[in-house]
């Protein structure tokens, strides 16, 4: 894997700046050239009447000038899009530098996906500020953001899904240019104008307009009108006949003005996002994939229809609808060419051919956008390891040098751990010794693993299981829910979840905190013994050393681990997990230290 460090991205920024400057230099000359050729066309036309220049030569030259003007206009538009692209690419590179510096503010943190009732996402910092989602997410569209959120909030049904995700993401990790192009193009989206479902609401059609007979009548009317204009110019027919036909052609599209205005106002604004989707399809079309998931996604987009050409056509149509507000151009184009009828006819025919496929294409592109996010995150952390699915059915997790993915490697303390099925780990330790962080370390890395991503460990073997946690219960005064009641409700949800699913790893931080110590101990023992009767493995962090006596009663079922601290010369935290029960607690020690300093 190519290591994506800050120097790599700075080098990319320098190369991108060179291309951006080339584009800017070209853009500086286009306004002058466009004005020059437009004025030349106007002067040539005026010259035939004011100064008596040869009419045919002037008109041909004026027409040629207008053709060059139109070409310059298109080239100008092309380079304007190039400038936007290179600026977006610059933003992609600078955002990744921010990530490597530990600043995730350029990315959406997914706070809207926080769900306190979810089996594990709330406790394990999946969403919100400095969360798993916050570190991974590079998505722009709401649909891609939702797809990524759903991935991180669910456990796949089978191991094959995990393996195919691994191959898909590993392939995308190697395609850094593809990923950067894809992300830069996505940055052009306007999420407030990205609702393609609005198109499906326009179900009306007009069979007469889209029929061959309708096309023949339209073309016949245009031919008669243009012929009358030419004959009037030659002096064969009166200008009044042409004007009458011109006005009739202006009137015909007005019979469809309600439909035209509705389409223009409801979905005309989608043309920019549709063009961006077409650009993304172009990027995908040029890329070759070997991984099954990536290859299947590409086939969904191009096997039945050419989605790229279809969305380019839709973008062009919608842009024309959006430009109908220019009354002068509208009068000329309708009076001569019945432009609105052709526009509506093309739109109806486009819907007949492609409407049923649009949402599938957009969803496929959103899926790729989510995968690109995941692969970019992986690429920035080359020290992470691809996990393996263990062939030992009795092992849930076997990890070496396991660390929390949020913590920089310079500050991180890694641990080795093996968790067997149908086993309960009782973890004791002082405050701030690392118990809760370790629980979240296990959960966060497992979420990464089942999504086909690399994990923060030198070795990570696992089997597929469900996940349920209870670490952040809170009271709710507005609904009259006390802390203890919230705990009980969470435990009820846990029991129901475990009974309804296959084997589940439960992660608990301090059982029954909302009651007295004896009641808490008795209740905790009762709960753990009952849970041992269902398909559950448990990791329980506790300050209650009495709970550790369960290992003496059932050494095969319960095992004691601890995070020990040293208080000999001030408190020292090793953050290393070890077998046994914690001997040193620090609450009284720290309180005495505060009292001696302040009183």
N, C-alpha and C positions, 0 to 999 in steps of 0.2 A: 504494500500500500504506500502510495506517495504521501509523505508527511506534509500536512498543510499547516505550516507555521506562519508567523507574521511576515517573515521575509518573503515567503512564497507569494502571499497576497500583495505585498508591497511591489514585488516585481510585476505582478499582473496589473496592478494599478498604473504603473509606469507605461507598460505596453498599451493599455487601454487609453491613456491620456494622449498618446501619439496618434491613435486612430481618431479620437474625438477631435483633436486639433485639425486633422485633415478634413473632416466633415465640416467643421466650422468655417474653414477657409473657403470651401466650395459654396457654402450657404451665403457667404458675404457677397458673392458676385451675382447670384440669381435675381435678387430684387431689381438690380440695374438692368440686366439683360431682359427680364420680363417686361419692364417698363419700356425699354427701347423698341422691342418688336411690336408691342401693343400700339405704341404711338406711331410707329412706321405704318402699321395697317390703317390706322385712322387717317393719317396724312395722305396716304395713297388714295383712299376713297374720296376724301375731300378734294384732292387735286384734280380729279376727273371733272368735278363740277365747277370749282373755283378758277382753275387755271387752264382747263381744257386739255389736260394730258390724255394720252391714248387710253380709252376706257378699258379695253380687254387686258392690256398689259398691266394697268394699275390694279384691276380687280384680281388678276391671277397673282400678282406680287403681294397684294393685301392678304389674299387667302393663304399664301405660303407663309407670310409673317405670322398670321394667326395660328397656323399649324405649329410653327416653331415656338410661339408663345405657349401653346397647349403642352408641348413637350417639355419646355422649361418648367412649366407649372407642375407637371407630374414629377420631374426630377427633383424639383425643390421640395415637394411633398415627401418624396423618397428619402432625401437627405435629412429632412426634419425628423422623420421617424428614426433614422440612423442615429441622430444626435440624442434623441430620447433614449434609445437602446443603450448607447455607450454610457450615458449618464446613469442609467439604471444598473448597468454592469459595475460601474464605479461604486454604487451604493451596495451592491452584493459583496464586493471585496472588503469594503470598509466595515460592513456589518460583521463579517467573519473575523476581522481583526478585533472588533469589540468583543465578540464571543471569546476569543482566545485570551483576552485581557480580563475575563470574568464579568463583562458588562452585557446583560441580555436585554437591555431596554429597547434595542431596535426591533425586537420580536414580540408578537402578541403572546401574552401569558396564559390565555385560555381561561381567564377568571370566570367567564360566563358558563363554563362547563362544570364548575364546582357543584358537587352534590353531596351533602352531608349524610345522605342515606345510602350512598353507594357502598358496596361491600368493602372496598379498600382505597378508592382514589382520594378520598378526603384525608385520611390518616397518613397516607404515604406521599403526600405532596405531589400528586400527579398534575394538578392544575393550580394556577395562581402564580404569584410573584416568586421567581427563582424556583420554579417547579420543574418536573421532568418535561412536561409539555413546553414550558418556556424555553428550555435549553434546546429542545429538538426542533421546535416549530419554525419553519421558514415560509409557511403558506401565506397567500394573499387572499384567495377566494374563500368565501364562507363555507362552500361545499367541501373544499379540501381540508379546511380547518376542522370541520365536523368529522370527516373521515379519519383524520389523525387522532382526534379525541376519542372516537369509537374504538380505534385500535388499542389505545392505551387504557381503555376502560373495560376491556373484555379479554377473556382467555380463550384461545382458539379451541376447536373441538378435537383436533387430532394432531399428532406429531408431524404428519406430512405437511400440514399447513405451515408449521414453524420452519421446517427444512426448506420449503419453497420460498418462504420469506427471506431466509438467510441468503439463498442463491440470488434472489432478485436484488437485494440490497448490496450484496458484495459486488455484483456486476456494476451497479450504479456508482459505487464508491470509486471504481476505476475510471469512470467516465466523467472526469471533473469538468471538461469543457462543455459537455452536454448539460450537466447540472447547472453550471453557471449561466449558460445561454437560456435555459428553461426558467431559472429564477429571475433573470433580468427581464425577460419577456413578460413574465407574470406581474412584474411591478407596474405595468401599464394599466392594470385592471382598475375600473371604477366600481367598487363593491356596491355603491348605492344605485348603480344602473346595471345590475347583473342578473336580473330575474328572467330567465328564458321561459319560465312557465307562462309568462304573459303571452307568448306567441300561440300557445295551445288554446288560449281563450278566444282567438279569432278563428272560429270554426266555419264562419260563413264563406261561401264560394259562389261563383256565378258561372254556370255551365256554358251559357251562351258566349260569355266573354273569353273563356278558355278553349272553346271549340275551334275547329279549323274554319268553319263558316264565319265565326266572329273575327278570326285573324284576316280572312280574305276581305271582309267588309271594311275593317280598319285600314288595311293596306290600300284598298281601292279609294277610300275617302282621302287618304294622304296623297296618293298619286294625282287625283283630280285637283286637289288644292294647290300642290306644287306646280302642276302643269299650267293651271290658270295664272299663277304668279309669273311664270316664265313667259307665257303668251302675252300677258299684260305688259311685261317689261319690253317685249319685242313690238308692242303696239298692235297686236292682232286682236286681243280681247280688251274690253274695258276694265279698269282697275276695280270698278264697283262689284264685278262678279267675283274677283279674288277676295275682296273684303268681305263679301257675303259668305263665301265658303269658309274663310278664316274664322268669322264669328260663329258659324255653325259648329266648327271643330272646337272652338272654345266652349261652347254650350254643352256638347256631348259629355265630356268628363265631369261636368258639374252635376250630372245625374248620379254620379258615384261619390260626390264630395263627402258624404257622411262616413262612408267606409274609409275613404282615403285619409280624411282627417283623423279618424279614430286610430287607424294603423300608425299614422305618423306620430300622433301624440302618445300612444301607449307603448310602442316598441321601437320607434325610429331611433331613439337614443341608444339602442343596443348595438349600433353599428360598430362603435369603437371596440367594445369588448369582443364582439364577434370576429373582428379582424385579428385581435390578439389571440383568440382561440385558434384561428386559422394559422397564425404564425407558429403557435405551439405545435400544431399538427404537422407543419412543415419541418420543424426541428425533429419531431418524432419520426417522421417519414424517412428522413435522411439517416437515422441511426439504426444500427443492426444490433439485435439482442439475441443472446443464447439462453438466458434464464427463462424457464417456462412461464412464470408469472408475467415477465416483461414482454415476452413474445406474444402471449395470449392477449395482453392488453393492446398491443399494436394491431393484432389481427381483428379485434373488436372494432377498431377505428377504420380499417382500410379494406377488409375482406369483402364485405357486402357492397358498400358504396365508398366513393372517394370523399371522405368526410372533409378533407382539406379544401377541395374545390367547392363542395357544397356550402361550407361556412364562408368561404371567400365570396361566393355568389350572394349569400344572404347578407353579408356585410355591405356589399355594394348596393343591394336593393334597399336596405334600411337607411343607408347614408342618403340615398336619393329621396326617400320618404322624409328624412329629417331636414332635407334642403328645400322642401316645397314652400318654405316661408318666403323665399325670394320671388316676389310677385312678377317682376319683369321677365325673369328667365322662365317662370311658369307659363306666362301668357305666350311667349314666343314658342316654347317647346310644344305646348298643347295646340296652339293655333296652327302650327306647321305639321307637327308629327304625332299629335294625340299621345303625348308622352305619358300622361297619367294612366291611360288605358293600358299601355304596354307595361307600365310599372305594376299595376294591379294584376294584370294577367300573369306576369312573371312571378309575382308573389304567390298567387293561388297555385300555380304549377309547382313552385318550389315546395309549398306545404304538402301538396299531394305526393311528391317524391320523397321528402326527407323529414317531415315533421315528427313522425313516429320514432325517428332515430336520434333526434337532437339531444334529448336528456341523457341517453346512453353515452353519447360522445362526450358531453360535458362531464358526466360522472367519471368516465375513464380518464379524462385529462386531470380531474381533481385527484383521482387515485394516484396518478403519476406525480402530481405536485406534492402529495403527502410522502410518497416514497423518496422523492428528491430531498425533502426535508430530513428524513431519517438518515439517508446516505451521507448527506453533508455533515450532519452531527457526527456520524461515525468517522468520517474522513478527518475531522479535526481532532480526533482522539485516538491516534494510532496505537497508543499503549494499551488500549482496551482489547479484550480477547473475545474471539467468537466462541460462544458456549457450545457444549455438546449434550445431546440427549443420551442419558445413560441407558445401558442395557440391563442394569440391575434394577428389578422392579421394587426392591426394598429401600432404595435410596431416593429421597426427594431432592436434596441438594448436597453436592460435594464440592466445596470451593476452597481454593488456595489463594492467599493474598487478596481476600475480598475487601473492597473498600466502597465508600459511598461515592457515587458518580458526581455529586454536587461539589465535593471537597477537592480542591487542587491537590495534585500529587505531592507537592512540596509540604503540605500540611496534613495530608491524609495518613492515618494509621490503619494498616490492613490486618485482616484476621483470617485464620483458617477455620473452617467449620464443616462438619458433616451432620446432616439431619436425616435420620432414618424414618421410614414410614411407621405410623402408629406409635410415635414417641413424643414425649412432652419435655421440652427443655425449660427448666426453671432458672431464670437469670437474675442473680442478685447483684447488688453493688450500691455504692454511695451515689448521692446526687451528683449529676454532671460527670459521672464516670464513663458514660458512653452507652448505657443500656438502650435508650430510645433510638439513638443514632444507629446502633447495630440492627435493631428491628427494622428500621426504615431502609438500611443498607440491603438487607435480605430481600425485602419486598420490592424495592426499586430495581434491583438487578434482575429479579425474576420477571418483572414487567418488561424490561428491555429484552430479556432472553426470548420470551414467548412471541415478541414482535420481530424476531429475526435479527436483532441488533446485538452489537458487541457489548460486553459487560465489563465492569471495573473489577477485574481479577486476573491473575495469571493462569488460573484454571477454574472452569465452572461447568460441572456436569449436573444435569437435572432431569427429573421426569415430569410429566405433565400433571398438574393438579390445580384445583381451584384455590382462591385466596380470599380470606376474610379477615378484617382487622378491627380492633376496637382500641383506639388510642387517644381520641380527642372528644370525648363526650362533654357536652356543656348543658347548663340549665337554660331554660327559655321562659323568662318571666311573662312574656306576652301571652303564652298559652298555658301558663301555670304549671310548667314542667320543672321539677326540681332536678338537681344534678343526679341524685340517686335514682330517680325515676327514669331519667334519660339513660343511665347505665343499664337498668333492667330492660328497657325497651331495646337497647342495642344487643343485649345478650339474647333476648327473644328472637330478634332478627337473625342473629348468628346461628342459633339452634335450628331454626326453620331452614336457613340456607344450607347448612351442613346435611340436614336430612334429605333435602331436595336435590343435592348434587353429589357427584362422585367425590373421591377423596379430596379433602380440603385442608390447607394449612391455615391455621388461625394464629394471628399475631395479636397479642394482648399486652397492653402496658398498664400494669397495676389494676388488678381486679377489685371491684367494689370499693373504690376510694371514698364513696359517699356514706360510709357507715363506720362504727367503732371497730377497734382492732380485733377483738375476739369474734364479733359477728362477721367481720371481713374474712378472717381466717377460716372459720367454719364454712361460710358460704363459698369461699374459693376452693376449698378441699372438695366439698360436695359437687361443685360445678365441674371441676377437672376429672373427678372420678366418673361422673355421668358422661362427660364428653368422650372419655376413653372407650365407651361402648359403641360409638358411631365411627364411621370412616374419617377420622380426623388426626392430624398431627398438629402439635401446638408449640408455640414459643411464647413464654410468659415472663415479662420483666416485673420484678416486685421488690419492694423494700422489706417485705415480711419474711424474715429469715426462718420463721416456723414452717413456712410453706415448703422449704427445702427438705424437711423431714420425710416428704413423700418418697424420696429416692430410697430411704431405708426400708419403707414398706414394700415398694415395687421397683427395685433397681432396674429392671428391664424396660419398664414403662416410663419412669421419670428419671431425668438426669439433671444434675446441678452444674451450672456454669456461673461464672461471676466476672465482674470487672473490679479489680482491686485497686486501691489507692494507697499512697504512702503519706503518713502524717508526721514523720519523724522530724523533718526540717521544713516545715511548711507543707502544704498539700501538693502532692505530685500525682498526676493522672497519666497512666500508661496507655489507656484505651485499648488494652489487649485483653481478649477474652481467654479464660482458662477454666479448667475443670475445678469444681468445688464450690464452696459457699463463701461469700464475702465476709471478711473479718472486721474491716475498718469502715466506719460510717463517719460522715463529715458534717452533719447538720449542727450538732452541738459545738463541734470544734470551730466552725465558721461563725456561728452566732457569738461564741465567746470572743472571737477575734474582733468582731464588729463592736461588741460592747466595750472591750478594752480600748479600742481606738476612739470611740465616740463619747464614752462616759468617764 
